[in-house]
Amino acid sequence: MIARKFYIRGLVQGVGFRHFVQTAAAKHQVKGYVRNLSDGRVEAFAQGAEIEVIGFRDDLATGPRYSRVEHVEELVEDPVDVFRTFRIER
């Protein structure tokens, strides 16, 4: 199991990005969260099997139809035994 934190920059707020990320998390069976940041970016934390986290990251880089992803920053994190699901945080 691996864990990653992602910071996504671009047109990623107000376009259904967090719901897209939650759907991608279910598709890749990763656990964690997604939330909007006050600076206009979106933050996501995901943990799961390496191949699934990689697929999740690739989906983040694509984004939903009306988004425009300019950059995805990826940080290596330690897996934590806190998440049972993937949730949208406010």
ABEGO torsion letter per residue (X at the ends): XBBBBBBBBEBABGAGAAAAAAAAAAAAGBBEBBBBBAAGBBBBBBBEBAAAAAAAAAAAAAEBAABBBABBBBBBBBBBBABABBBBBX
